[in-house]
């Protein structure tokens, strides 16, 4: 059986992004992202990083704010590692 690091080298990778809205807790969003990571894995991808931001509602253009979008961009440019 391959370990997680070897699997990342051979599989499609996913970066998961969640927004904690005013009527949610961070724990709920973590649960949603965990379920999304499971779904990604069943589709052949492995979730390598999770980003979460607290906002009243998702930005209509970018889903997250400019600062978080820049953080995601920098992470992607630096290369993906295990979270």
N, CA, C and O atoms as a CHARMM CRD file, in Angstrom:
* protein
*
  332
    1    1 UNK  N      0.84000  -1.18000   0.00000 PROA 1      0.00000
    2    1 UNK  CA     0.00000   0.00000   0.00000 PROA 1      0.00000
    3    1 UNK  C      0.89000   1.25000   0.00000 PROA 1      0.00000
    4    1 UNK  O      1.87000   1.32300   0.74100 PROA 1      0.00000
    5    2 UNK  N      0.54200   2.20900  -0.82300 PROA 2      0.00000
    6    2 UNK  CA     1.31300   3.44800  -0.91300 PROA 2      0.00000
    7    2 UNK  C      0.98700   4.35900   0.25600 PROA 2      0.00000
    8    2 UNK  O     -0.15700   4.41400   0.70800 PROA 2      0.00000
    9    3 UNK  N      1.98900   5.07300   0.74200 PROA 3      0.00000
   10    3 UNK  CA     1.71200   6.04900   1.78900 PROA 3      0.00000
   11    3 UNK  C      1.16200   7.32500   1.15500 PROA 3      0.00000
   12    3 UNK  O      1.16800   7.47300  -0.06700 PROA 3      0.00000
   13    4 UNK  N      0.68700   8.24500   1.99600 PROA 4      0.00000
   14    4 UNK  CA     0.02800   9.45600   1.50800 PROA 4      0.00000
   15    4 UNK  C      0.94000  10.31300   0.63600 PROA 4      0.00000
   16    4 UNK  O      0.48200  10.87200  -0.36000 PROA 4      0.00000
   17    5 UNK  N      2.21600  10.42700   0.98800 PROA 5      0.00000
   18    5 UNK  CA     3.14000  11.25800   0.21000 PROA 5      0.00000
   19    5 UNK  C      3.32000  10.68800  -1.19500 PROA 5      0.00000
   20    5 UNK  O      3.31400  11.45200  -2.16100 PROA 5      0.00000
   21    6 UNK  N      3.48000   9.37300  -1.34300 PROA 6      0.00000
   22    6 UNK  CA     3.60300   8.76300  -2.66100 PROA 6      0.00000
   23    6 UNK  C      2.32900   8.92200  -3.46900 PROA 6      0.00000
   24    6 UNK  O      2.37500   9.10700  -4.68600 PROA 6      0.00000
   25    7 UNK  N      1.18200   8.84800  -2.78500 PROA 7      0.00000
   26    7 UNK  CA    -0.09400   9.02000  -3.48400 PROA 7      0.00000
   27    7 UNK  C     -0.20500  10.42200  -4.06700 PROA 7      0.00000
   28    7 UNK  O     -0.72100  10.59200  -5.17100 PROA 7      0.00000
   29    8 UNK  N      0.27500  11.43100  -3.33600 PROA 8      0.00000
   30    8 UNK  CA     0.19200  12.80800  -3.81400 PROA 8      0.00000
   31    8 UNK  C      0.98700  12.97200  -5.10300 PROA 8      0.00000
   32    8 UNK  O      0.57300  13.71900  -5.99000 PROA 8      0.00000
   33    9 UNK  N      2.11100  12.29000  -5.22100 PROA 9      0.00000
   34    9 UNK  CA     2.93100  12.39500  -6.42300 PROA 9      0.00000
   35    9 UNK  C      2.26100  11.75400  -7.62500 PROA 9      0.00000
   36    9 UNK  O      2.58300  12.10500  -8.76000 PROA 9      0.00000
   37   10 UNK  N      1.34200  10.82700  -7.41200 PROA 10     0.00000
   38   10 UNK  CA     0.72900  10.08300  -8.49900 PROA 10     0.00000
   39   10 UNK  C     -0.71500  10.45000  -8.77600 PROA 10     0.00000
   40   10 UNK  O     -1.28600   9.95100  -9.74500 PROA 10     0.00000
   41   11 UNK  N     -1.31900  11.28400  -7.98400 PROA 11     0.00000
   42   11 UNK  CA    -2.73200  11.60600  -8.14100 PROA 11     0.00000
   43   11 UNK  C     -2.95300  13.08700  -8.40300 PROA 11     0.00000
   44   11 UNK  O     -2.08400  13.93000  -8.18400 PROA 11     0.00000
   45   12 UNK  N     -4.14700  13.35600  -8.87800 PROA 12     0.00000
   46   12 UNK  CA    -4.57600  14.73600  -9.03900 PROA 12     0.00000
   47   12 UNK  C     -4.69400  15.36400  -7.65700 PROA 12     0.00000
   48   12 UNK  O     -5.12500  14.70400  -6.71200 PROA 12     0.00000
   49   13 UNK  N     -4.31700  16.62900  -7.53000 PROA 13     0.00000
   50   13 UNK  CA    -4.33600  17.32200  -6.24500 PROA 13     0.00000
   51   13 UNK  C     -5.45100  18.35800  -6.20600 PROA 13     0.00000
   52   13 UNK  O     -5.82700  18.93100  -7.22800 PROA 13     0.00000
   53   14 UNK  N     -5.97000  18.58300  -5.00000 PROA 14     0.00000
   54   14 UNK  CA    -7.03400  19.57300  -4.82600 PROA 14     0.00000
   55   14 UNK  C     -6.71200  20.48000  -3.65000 PROA 14     0.00000
   56   14 UNK  O     -6.20300  20.03500  -2.62100 PROA 14     0.00000
   57   15 UNK  N     -7.01300  21.74100  -3.81900 PROA 15     0.00000
   58   15 UNK  CA    -6.93800  22.72400  -2.74000 PROA 15     0.00000
   59   15 UNK  C     -8.38200  23.08500  -2.41200 PROA 15     0.00000
   60   15 UNK  O     -9.13900  23.49300  -3.29300 PROA 15     0.00000
   61   16 UNK  N     -8.76400  22.93200  -1.14100 PROA 16     0.00000
   62   16 UNK  CA   -10.13800  23.17100  -0.72700 PROA 16     0.00000
   63   16 UNK  C    -10.24700  24.54300  -0.07500 PROA 16     0.00000
   64   16 UNK  O     -9.37400  24.95300   0.69000 PROA 16     0.00000
   65   17 UNK  N    -11.33200  25.24500  -0.38800 PROA 17     0.00000
   66   17 UNK  CA   -11.53700  26.59800   0.12800 PROA 17     0.00000
   67   17 UNK  C    -12.93800  26.67900   0.71400 PROA 17     0.00000
   68   17 UNK  O    -13.91500  26.30400   0.06700 PROA 17     0.00000
   69   18 UNK  N    -13.02800  27.17300   1.94700 PROA 18     0.00000
   70   18 UNK  CA   -14.31900  27.32600   2.60300 PROA 18     0.00000
   71   18 UNK  C    -14.47400  28.70700   3.19800 PROA 18     0.00000
   72   18 UNK  O    -13.49700  29.34700   3.58800 PROA 18     0.00000
   73   19 UNK  N    -15.71400  29.15900   3.26300 PROA 19     0.00000
   74   19 UNK  CA   -16.03500  30.45200   3.86200 PROA 19     0.00000
   75   19 UNK  C    -16.96100  30.20500   5.04600 PROA 19     0.00000
   76   19 UNK  O    -18.00000  29.56000   4.90800 PROA 19     0.00000
   77   20 UNK  N    -16.57700  30.72400   6.21100 PROA 20     0.00000
   78   20 UNK  CA   -17.42000  30.66000   7.39700 PROA 20     0.00000
   79   20 UNK  C    -18.32200  31.89100   7.35400 PROA 20     0.00000
   80   20 UNK  O    -17.85500  33.01800   7.52000 PROA 20     0.00000
   81   21 UNK  N    -19.60900  31.66900   7.13100 PROA 21     0.00000
   82   21 UNK  CA   -20.55300  32.77900   7.08300 PROA 21     0.00000
   83   21 UNK  C    -21.09900  33.05800   8.47900 PROA 21     0.00000
   84   21 UNK  O    -20.89100  32.27600   9.40600 PROA 21     0.00000
   85   22 UNK  N    -21.78800  34.16200   8.61300 PROA 22     0.00000
   86   22 UNK  CA   -22.23700  34.61900   9.93500 PROA 22     0.00000
   87   22 UNK  C    -23.11400  33.61000  10.66600 PROA 22     0.00000
   88   22 UNK  O    -23.14500  33.61400  11.89700 PROA 22     0.00000
   89   23 UNK  N    -23.82400  32.75000   9.95300 PROA 23     0.00000
   90   23 UNK  CA   -24.70400  31.77300  10.59400 PROA 23     0.00000
   91   23 UNK  C    -24.04800  30.39500  10.74100 PROA 23     0.00000
   92   23 UNK  O    -24.73800  29.41600  11.02600 PROA 23     0.00000
   93   24 UNK  N    -22.73600  30.30400  10.55200 PROA 24     0.00000
   94   24 UNK  CA   -22.01600  29.04500  10.64400 PROA 24     0.00000
   95   24 UNK  C    -20.88700  29.14700  11.66100 PROA 24     0.00000
   96   24 UNK  O    -20.44200  30.23600  12.02300 PROA 24     0.00000
   97   25 UNK  N    -20.44000  27.98000  12.10900 PROA 25     0.00000
   98   25 UNK  CA   -19.24700  27.94400  12.94900 PROA 25     0.00000
   99   25 UNK  C    -18.08300  27.43300  12.10400 PROA 25     0.00000
  100   25 UNK  O    -18.27800  26.79900  11.06600 PROA 25     0.00000
  101   26 UNK  N    -16.89000  27.71900  12.56400 PROA 26     0.00000
  102   26 UNK  CA   -15.71500  27.22200  11.85000 PROA 26     0.00000
  103   26 UNK  C    -15.69600  25.69600  11.85500 PROA 26     0.00000
  104   26 UNK  O    -15.25100  25.07200  10.89200 PROA 26     0.00000
  105   27 UNK  N    -16.17800  25.09800  12.94200 PROA 27     0.00000
  106   27 UNK  CA   -16.23600  23.63700  13.03700 PROA 27     0.00000
  107   27 UNK  C    -17.13600  23.05200  11.94400 PROA 27     0.00000
  108   27 UNK  O    -16.79800  22.02800  11.34900 PROA 27     0.00000
  109   28 UNK  N    -18.26900  23.68900  11.67900 PROA 28     0.00000
  110   28 UNK  CA   -19.16900  23.21800  10.62300 PROA 28     0.00000
  111   28 UNK  C    -18.47600  23.25700   9.26400 PROA 28     0.00000
  112   28 UNK  O    -18.57700  22.31400   8.48000 PROA 28     0.00000
  113   29 UNK  N    -17.78000  24.34200   8.99500 PROA 29     0.00000
  114   29 UNK  CA   -17.08800  24.48300   7.71500 PROA 29     0.00000
  115   29 UNK  C    -15.96100  23.45400   7.60900 PROA 29     0.00000
  116   29 UNK  O    -15.73100  22.90500   6.53200 PROA 29     0.00000
  117   30 UNK  N    -15.26000  23.18800   8.70700 PROA 30     0.00000
  118   30 UNK  CA   -14.23300  22.14100   8.70900 PROA 30     0.00000
  119   30 UNK  C    -14.86000  20.79100   8.35500 PROA 30     0.00000
  120   30 UNK  O    -14.28900  20.01900   7.58500 PROA 30     0.00000
  121   31 UNK  N    -16.04000  20.51200   8.92200 PROA 31     0.00000
  122   31 UNK  CA   -16.74400  19.26700   8.60000 PROA 31     0.00000
  123   31 UNK  C    -17.10700  19.20400   7.11600 PROA 31     0.00000
  124   31 UNK  O    -16.94400  18.16200   6.48100 PROA 31     0.00000
  125   32 UNK  N    -17.59900  20.31900   6.56200 PROA 32     0.00000
  126   32 UNK  CA   -17.94900  20.36300   5.14800 PROA 32     0.00000
  127   32 UNK  C    -16.71800  20.11400   4.27100 PROA 32     0.00000
  128   32 UNK  O    -16.78900  19.39000   3.27800 PROA 32     0.00000
  129   33 UNK  N    -15.59800  20.71800   4.64500 PROA 33     0.00000
  130   33 UNK  CA   -14.37300  20.52800   3.86700 PROA 33     0.00000
  131   33 UNK  C    -13.83900  19.10700   3.99400 PROA 33     0.00000
  132   33 UNK  O    -13.26300  18.57600   3.04500 PROA 33     0.00000
  133   34 UNK  N    -14.02100  18.49100   5.14400 PROA 34     0.00000
  134   34 UNK  CA   -13.62000  17.08900   5.31000 PROA 34     0.00000
  135   34 UNK  C    -14.44900  16.18800   4.39500 PROA 34     0.00000
  136   34 UNK  O    -13.92200  15.26100   3.78000 PROA 34     0.00000
  137   35 UNK  N    -15.74000  16.46600   4.31300 PROA 35     0.00000
  138   35 UNK  CA   -16.59900  15.70000   3.40500 PROA 35     0.00000
  139   35 UNK  C    -16.19000  15.94700   1.95300 PROA 35     0.00000
  140   35 UNK  O    -16.15900  15.01600   1.14800 PROA 35     0.00000
  141   36 UNK  N    -15.88000  17.18700   1.62200 PROA 36     0.00000
  142   36 UNK  CA   -15.43100  17.51500   0.27500 PROA 36     0.00000
  143   36 UNK  C    -14.11400  16.81500  -0.04900 PROA 36     0.00000
  144   36 UNK  O    -13.92100  16.35200  -1.17400 PROA 36     0.00000
  145   37 UNK  N    -13.21200  16.73200   0.92100 PROA 37     0.00000
  146   37 UNK  CA   -11.94700  16.02500   0.72200 PROA 37     0.00000
  147   37 UNK  C    -12.20300  14.54900   0.43600 PROA 37     0.00000
  148   37 UNK  O    -11.54200  13.95400  -0.41600 PROA 37     0.00000
  149   38 UNK  N    -13.16000  13.95800   1.14600 PROA 38     0.00000
  150   38 UNK  CA   -13.52200  12.56200   0.90100 PROA 38     0.00000
  151   38 UNK  C    -14.08100  12.39000  -0.50300 PROA 38     0.00000
  152   38 UNK  O    -13.72600  11.44100  -1.20300 PROA 38     0.00000
  153   39 UNK  N    -14.95000  13.29900  -0.91600 PROA 39     0.00000
  154   39 UNK  CA   -15.52100  13.22400  -2.26600 PROA 39     0.00000
  155   39 UNK  C    -14.43900  13.38900  -3.33000 PROA 39     0.00000
  156   39 UNK  O    -14.46100  12.70600  -4.35400 PROA 39     0.00000
  157   40 UNK  N    -13.49600  14.29400  -3.08700 PROA 40     0.00000
  158   40 UNK  CA   -12.39300  14.48000  -4.03400 PROA 40     0.00000
  159   40 UNK  C    -11.57800  13.19600  -4.15200 PROA 40     0.00000
  160   40 UNK  O    -11.18000  12.79800  -5.24700 PROA 40     0.00000
  161   41 UNK  N    -11.33600  12.55700  -3.01400 PROA 41     0.00000
  162   41 UNK  CA   -10.55400  11.32700  -3.02800 PROA 41     0.00000
  163   41 UNK  C    -11.28100  10.21400  -3.77900 PROA 41     0.00000
  164   41 UNK  O    -10.64800   9.44400  -4.50200 PROA 41     0.00000
  165   42 UNK  N    -12.59200  10.12000  -3.62100 PROA 42     0.00000
  166   42 UNK  CA   -13.33900   9.09200  -4.34300 PROA 42     0.00000
  167   42 UNK  C    -13.34000   9.36700  -5.84600 PROA 42     0.00000
  168   42 UNK  O    -13.54600   8.45700  -6.64900 PROA 42     0.00000
  169   43 UNK  N    -13.11000  10.63000  -6.22300 PROA 43     0.00000
  170   43 UNK  CA   -13.04000  11.00000  -7.63900 PROA 43     0.00000
  171   43 UNK  C    -11.61600  10.90200  -8.18400 PROA 43     0.00000
  172   43 UNK  O    -11.37900  11.19500  -9.35600 PROA 43     0.00000
  173   44 UNK  N    -10.65700  10.48800  -7.33200 PROA 44     0.00000
  174   44 UNK  CA    -9.29400  10.29100  -7.80600 PROA 44     0.00000
  175   44 UNK  C     -8.32000  11.40500  -7.47300 PROA 44     0.00000
  176   44 UNK  O     -7.17800  11.38800  -7.93000 PROA 44     0.00000
  177   45 UNK  N     -8.75600  12.37000  -6.68500 PROA 45     0.00000
  178   45 UNK  CA    -7.87400  13.47200  -6.29500 PROA 45     0.00000
  179   45 UNK  C     -7.57900  13.36700  -4.79900 PROA 45     0.00000
  180   45 UNK  O     -8.28700  12.68300  -4.06000 PROA 45     0.00000
  181   46 UNK  N     -6.53500  14.04600  -4.37300 PROA 46     0.00000
  182   46 UNK  CA    -6.22800  14.09100  -2.94800 PROA 46     0.00000
  183   46 UNK  C     -6.15300  15.55600  -2.51800 PROA 46     0.00000
  184   46 UNK  O     -5.46800  16.37100  -3.13600 PROA 46     0.00000
  185   47 UNK  N     -6.87400  15.86200  -1.44600 PROA 47     0.00000
  186   47 UNK  CA    -6.86900  17.22900  -0.91000 PROA 47     0.00000
  187   47 UNK  C     -5.55800  17.45400  -0.16800 PROA 47     0.00000
  188   47 UNK  O     -5.22400  16.71800   0.76100 PROA 47     0.00000
  189   48 UNK  N     -4.82900  18.46400  -0.57900 PROA 48     0.00000
  190   48 UNK  CA    -3.51600  18.71600   0.00900 PROA 48     0.00000
  191   48 UNK  C     -3.47900  19.95200   0.90300 PROA 48     0.00000
  192   48 UNK  O     -2.53000  20.13400   1.66500 PROA 48     0.00000
  193   49 UNK  N     -4.50200  20.80200   0.81700 PROA 49     0.00000
  194   49 UNK  CA    -4.50500  22.03300   1.62100 PROA 49     0.00000
  195   49 UNK  C     -5.93900  22.52500   1.75600 PROA 49     0.00000
  196   49 UNK  O     -6.74700  22.39600   0.83700 PROA 49     0.00000
  197   50 UNK  N     -6.23800  23.09500   2.92500 PROA 50     0.00000
  198   50 UNK  CA    -7.53900  23.70900   3.17300 PROA 50     0.00000
  199   50 UNK  C     -7.32700  25.17200   3.54900 PROA 50     0.00000
  200   50 UNK  O     -6.46800  25.49500   4.37000 PROA 50     0.00000
  201   51 UNK  N     -8.10200  26.03100   2.95200 PROA 51     0.00000
  202   51 UNK  CA    -8.10700  27.45100   3.29700 PROA 51     0.00000
  203   51 UNK  C     -9.50800  27.80400   3.79300 PROA 51     0.00000
  204   51 UNK  O    -10.50700  27.41700   3.18700 PROA 51     0.00000
  205   52 UNK  N     -9.56900  28.53700   4.89200 PROA 52     0.00000
  206   52 UNK  CA   -10.85500  28.96200   5.45100 PROA 52     0.00000
  207   52 UNK  C    -10.78300  30.45000   5.73800 PROA 52     0.00000
  208   52 UNK  O     -9.77700  30.96400   6.22800 PROA 52     0.00000
  209   53 UNK  N    -11.89000  31.13400   5.41600 PROA 53     0.00000
  210   53 UNK  CA   -11.97800  32.56200   5.69700 PROA 53     0.00000
  211   53 UNK  C    -13.35000  32.86900   6.28600 PROA 53     0.00000
  212   53 UNK  O    -14.35900  32.31100   5.85500 PROA 53     0.00000
  213   54 UNK  N    -13.38000  33.76100   7.27200 PROA 54     0.00000
  214   54 UNK  CA   -14.64300  34.20600   7.85500 PROA 54     0.00000
  215   54 UNK  C    -15.10800  35.44100   7.10300 PROA 54     0.00000
  216   54 UNK  O    -14.39000  36.43700   7.01000 PROA 54     0.00000
  217   55 UNK  N    -16.32800  35.36000   6.56300 PROA 55     0.00000
  218   55 UNK  CA   -16.92700  36.47100   5.82600 PROA 55     0.00000
  219   55 UNK  C    -18.43800  36.42500   6.03400 PROA 55     0.00000
  220   55 UNK  O    -18.99300  35.35800   6.29800 PROA 55     0.00000
  221   56 UNK  N    -19.10600  37.56800   5.91900 PROA 56     0.00000
  222   56 UNK  CA   -20.56200  37.59500   6.03500 PROA 56     0.00000
  223   56 UNK  C    -21.20900  36.77300   4.92000 PROA 56     0.00000
  224   56 UNK  O    -22.20500  36.08400   5.13700 PROA 56     0.00000
  225   57 UNK  N    -20.62400  36.85900   3.72300 PROA 57     0.00000
  226   57 UNK  CA   -21.08500  36.06900   2.57300 PROA 57     0.00000
  227   57 UNK  C    -19.94200  35.99000   1.56700 PROA 57     0.00000
  228   57 UNK  O    -19.08900  36.87700   1.53700 PROA 57     0.00000
  229   58 UNK  N    -19.90900  34.94200   0.74100 PROA 58     0.00000
  230   58 UNK  CA   -18.82200  34.80900  -0.24000 PROA 58     0.00000
  231   58 UNK  C    -18.81800  35.97100  -1.23700 PROA 58     0.00000
  232   58 UNK  O    -19.87200  36.48400  -1.61400 PROA 58     0.00000
  233   59 UNK  N    -17.62700  36.37100  -1.65200 PROA 59     0.00000
  234   59 UNK  CA   -17.47800  37.39900  -2.68700 PROA 59     0.00000
  235   59 UNK  C    -18.05700  36.84200  -3.98300 PROA 59     0.00000
  236   59 UNK  O    -17.77100  35.70000  -4.34200 PROA 59     0.00000
  237   60 UNK  N    -18.85400  37.61700  -4.68000 PROA 60     0.00000
  238   60 UNK  CA   -19.52000  37.12300  -5.89000 PROA 60     0.00000
  239   60 UNK  C    -18.54700  36.83400  -7.03900 PROA 60     0.00000
  240   60 UNK  O    -18.86400  36.04000  -7.92400 PROA 60     0.00000
  241   61 UNK  N    -17.38600  37.45800  -7.03800 PROA 61     0.00000
  242   61 UNK  CA   -16.41300  37.23500  -8.11200 PROA 61     0.00000
  243   61 UNK  C    -15.36000  36.20200  -7.76400 PROA 61     0.00000
  244   61 UNK  O    -14.96900  35.40100  -8.61300 PROA 61     0.00000
  245   62 UNK  N    -14.89900  36.21300  -6.53000 PROA 62     0.00000
  246   62 UNK  CA   -13.74400  35.37300  -6.18800 PROA 62     0.00000
  247   62 UNK  C    -14.01500  34.37400  -5.06900 PROA 62     0.00000
  248   62 UNK  O    -13.13300  33.57900  -4.74300 PROA 62     0.00000
  249   63 UNK  N    -15.20100  34.38600  -4.47200 PROA 63     0.00000
  250   63 UNK  CA   -15.61100  33.54200  -3.35400 PROA 63     0.00000
  251   63 UNK  C    -14.95900  33.97000  -2.05100 PROA 63     0.00000
  252   63 UNK  O    -15.62900  34.00700  -1.01900 PROA 63     0.00000
  253   64 UNK  N    -13.67800  34.29400  -2.06800 PROA 64     0.00000
  254   64 UNK  CA   -12.95500  34.74200  -0.87600 PROA 64     0.00000
  255   64 UNK  C    -12.50300  36.18000  -1.08700 PROA 64     0.00000
  256   64 UNK  O    -12.63400  36.72400  -2.18400 PROA 64     0.00000
  257   65 UNK  N    -11.97500  36.78900  -0.04200 PROA 65     0.00000
  258   65 UNK  CA   -11.48000  38.15500  -0.14600 PROA 65     0.00000
  259   65 UNK  C    -10.15000  38.22300  -0.88700 PROA 65     0.00000
  260   65 UNK  O     -9.51900  37.20000  -1.15200 PROA 65     0.00000
  261   66 UNK  N     -9.74000  39.43100  -1.21500 PROA 66     0.00000
  262   66 UNK  CA    -8.50100  39.63300  -1.98000 PROA 66     0.00000
  263   66 UNK  C     -7.27900  39.06900  -1.25500 PROA 66     0.00000
  264   66 UNK  O     -6.41700  38.45400  -1.88400 PROA 66     0.00000
  265   67 UNK  N     -7.19800  39.27200   0.05300 PROA 67     0.00000
  266   67 UNK  CA    -6.05400  38.78200   0.82000 PROA 67     0.00000
  267   67 UNK  C     -5.96400  37.26900   0.82000 PROA 67     0.00000
  268   67 UNK  O     -4.88400  36.70900   0.63600 PROA 67     0.00000
  269   68 UNK  N     -7.09800  36.60000   1.02600 PROA 68     0.00000
  270   68 UNK  CA    -7.11600  35.13600   1.03500 PROA 68     0.00000
  271   68 UNK  C     -6.82800  34.60700  -0.36800 PROA 68     0.00000
  272   68 UNK  O     -6.13500  33.60100  -0.52200 PROA 68     0.00000
  273   69 UNK  N     -7.35200  35.27700  -1.38500 PROA 69     0.00000
  274   69 UNK  CA    -7.07900  34.87100  -2.75400 PROA 69     0.00000
  275   69 UNK  C     -5.58400  34.94900  -3.05100 PROA 69     0.00000
  276   69 UNK  O     -5.03300  34.07600  -3.72100 PROA 69     0.00000
  277   70 UNK  N     -4.93100  35.99500  -2.55100 PROA 70     0.00000
  278   70 UNK  CA    -3.48800  36.14500  -2.72800 PROA 70     0.00000
  279   70 UNK  C     -2.74200  35.02200  -1.99600 PROA 70     0.00000
  280   70 UNK  O     -1.75700  34.49200  -2.50900 PROA 70     0.00000
  281   71 UNK  N     -3.20900  34.66700  -0.81000 PROA 71     0.00000
  282   71 UNK  CA    -2.60100  33.57300  -0.04100 PROA 71     0.00000
  283   71 UNK  C     -2.70700  32.24500  -0.80800 PROA 71     0.00000
  284   71 UNK  O     -1.74500  31.48000  -0.87200 PROA 71     0.00000
  285   72 UNK  N     -3.86800  31.98700  -1.37700 PROA 72     0.00000
  286   72 UNK  CA    -4.07500  30.76300  -2.16400 PROA 72     0.00000
  287   72 UNK  C     -3.16900  30.77900  -3.39900 PROA 72     0.00000
  288   72 UNK  O     -2.55600  29.76800  -3.74100 PROA 72     0.00000
  289   73 UNK  N     -3.09300  31.91600  -4.04900 PROA 73     0.00000
  290   73 UNK  CA    -2.23400  32.07200  -5.23300 PROA 73     0.00000
  291   73 UNK  C     -0.77400  31.80700  -4.88500 PROA 73     0.00000
  292   73 UNK  O     -0.08700  31.08100  -5.60500 PROA 73     0.00000
  293   74 UNK  N     -0.29700  32.38700  -3.79300 PROA 74     0.00000
  294   74 UNK  CA     1.09600  32.18700  -3.36800 PROA 74     0.00000
  295   74 UNK  C      1.36400  30.72800  -3.02000 PROA 74     0.00000
  296   74 UNK  O      2.42400  30.19200  -3.34400 PROA 74     0.00000
  297   75 UNK  N      0.41400  30.09500  -2.37000 PROA 75     0.00000
  298   75 UNK  CA     0.56400  28.68300  -2.03500 PROA 75     0.00000
  299   75 UNK  C      0.68900  27.84600  -3.30500 PROA 75     0.00000
  300   75 UNK  O      1.54100  26.96200  -3.39900 PROA 75     0.00000
  301   76 UNK  N     -0.15900  28.13500  -4.26500 PROA 76     0.00000
  302   76 UNK  CA    -0.14200  27.37700  -5.52200 PROA 76     0.00000
  303   76 UNK  C      1.16300  27.58100  -6.28000 PROA 76     0.00000
  304   76 UNK  O      1.69800  26.63300  -6.85600 PROA 76     0.00000
  305   77 UNK  N      1.67900  28.79900  -6.28700 PROA 77     0.00000
  306   77 UNK  CA     2.94100  29.08000  -6.97400 PROA 77     0.00000
  307   77 UNK  C      4.12900  28.40500  -6.29000 PROA 77     0.00000
  308   77 UNK  O      5.08200  27.99200  -6.95000 PROA 77     0.00000
  309   78 UNK  N      4.06400  28.29600  -4.95300 PROA 78     0.00000
  310   78 UNK  CA     5.17800  27.70900  -4.19600 PROA 78     0.00000
  311   78 UNK  C      5.24000  26.19900  -4.33600 PROA 78     0.00000
  312   78 UNK  O      6.25800  25.58600  -4.01500 PROA 78     0.00000
  313   79 UNK  N      4.18000  25.60600  -4.80400 PROA 79     0.00000
  314   79 UNK  CA     4.13300  24.14500  -4.91000 PROA 79     0.00000
  315   79 UNK  C      3.28100  23.58900  -3.80100 PROA 79     0.00000
  316   79 UNK  O      3.20900  24.15400  -2.70900 PROA 79     0.00000
  317   80 UNK  N      2.64700  22.49900  -4.08000 PROA 80     0.00000
  318   80 UNK  CA     1.69200  21.92200  -3.14700 PROA 80     0.00000
  319   80 UNK  C      2.40800  20.94500  -2.21100 PROA 80     0.00000
  320   80 UNK  O      3.20700  20.11800  -2.65100 PROA 80     0.00000
  321   81 UNK  N      2.11000  21.05300  -0.93300 PROA 81     0.00000
  322   81 UNK  CA     2.64200  20.11300   0.05200 PROA 81     0.00000
  323   81 UNK  C      1.49200  19.57300   0.89700 PROA 81     0.00000
  324   81 UNK  O      0.36000  20.04400   0.78600 PROA 81     0.00000
  325   82 UNK  N      1.77600  18.61300   1.71900 PROA 82     0.00000
  326   82 UNK  CA     0.75900  18.02400   2.57900 PROA 82     0.00000
  327   82 UNK  C      0.38700  19.02400   3.66200 PROA 82     0.00000
  328   82 UNK  O      1.26100  19.70000   4.20500 PROA 82     0.00000
  329   83 UNK  N     -0.91000  19.12900   3.98700 PROA 83     0.00000
  330   83 UNK  CA    -1.35900  20.05800   5.03600 PROA 83     0.00000
  331   83 UNK  C     -1.23100  19.47100   6.40200 PROA 83     0.00000
  332   83 UNK  O     -1.56600  20.12500   7.38900 PROA 83     0.00000
